[in-house]
Amino acid sequence: MYFWNEVKEGLIIAFRAIRTNKVRSVLTTLGIVIGIVSVTLMATAIEGVNRAFDKSAAAFGPDVMYIEKWPWVSNEDWSTFRNRPDLKVEYADRIERQATLLNAVAPVMNTRRSLKYADKQMEMALITGTTASYISASGNSEIDGRFFSDEEATGGRPVCVIGAVVAENLFPTEDPIGKTIRVAGFPYTVLGVFEKQGGLFGQFTSDTRVFIPIHSFQSNFGGRRYVMVQVRASSMSVLEDAKIEVEGIMRSIRKAQPGMPSDFSINQQELLTQTFGPISLVISAIGLFITSLSLFVGGIGIMNIMFVSVTERTKEIGIRKAIGAKRRTILLQFLVEAAALCLIGGIIGLMFAFPLSLIVDKVLPTAMPISVVFIAIAISLTVGVVSGFLPAYRAAKMDPVEALRYE
């Protein structure tokens, strides 16, 4: 109880001192305001990018495997993978027949072509040729309308499903379903529109893509293209077993001898998160270190002004000690004053940081969870206590007689 009375008394004296020296207090807290704005903006950017990455990585599907010639991430020489034979569309049928732990298998071929509807055009859109199983193999079932059927895919019908960004560009004021677009001059009727996925990997999501039956793709754009086989495990609990099963089937298809390395790669979402995690950690640490330098400068400013304040109030300290104030009371008084200055600066900094983070969000994903607010306030108080300790200790150590004689 006595401690809290001292804190209360220290706060009253601190706010009285701040009111007495308004200009000096404002200039002193300016360094803390700038420091908190810098650190908070960096923290919101880090949080926003991490959330955007998690959302983007989720679009690849945690239970989806991508069988390809090239690995997504590797430290090995690229020539190791260059000499691998290309995958073939027929692999998808053989995997589907032999696998027991897969929910769906779909071959995928891509090319870039221009799109046109009426007077609207879109250049270099990603055209994906696949089968009706893609909707199950991708795990992305959020679609307005429908995906093409087995009959439409097998027959190579001129139908398509478009991404949200394609729909926004070609049909800003119309419902795309039932309309006919031209893909590199070939007419395709829109059956459905995928919901917008967004995120950092826009071109790899469905947003900017047009999906057409693979036979139509091969007929109009050629069959000698990079092939990927997309498979989805029947459940997360059998994902690892499904991966082993797929690897065995692929080695059998490719006639890989026992002991020989596989001449294909099975890519998963997990590879992206494992690669991005350490990189994100290092960038975050460097970014926070650089921005925290501004807080350090602000803390030096607080320490300097507190030394000046102790010198100016030497007689006040002497009088308080003469009437019975303990060293701890004087120490607490100046610590509370330094912490109050930093807390005010921190709160003002947060008031600036929030609208600024909304502006930054236009070009870089940001997020300000409540934890960032509490951390910013805790950092403000810590800087106040640390920077105010030496001046407060000097005040607490003063001899009351010498302090009363001070002119």
Salt bridges, closest charged atoms under 4 A:
GLU6 OE1 - ARG328 NE 3.48
GLU9 OE1 - ARG320 NH2 2.80
GLU47 OE2 - ARG51 NE 2.99
ASP63 OD2 - ARG232 NE 3.14
ASP86 OD1 - LYS69 NZ 3.09
GLU152 OE2 - ARG146 NH2 2.82
GLU168 OE2 - LYS196 NZ 3.64
ASP263 OD1 - ARG254 NE 3.17
GLU312 OE1 - ARG24 NH1 3.05
GLU316 OE1 - ARG313 NE 3.37
GLU337 OE1 - ARG313 NH1 2.88
GLU402 OE2 - ARG405 NH1 3.82
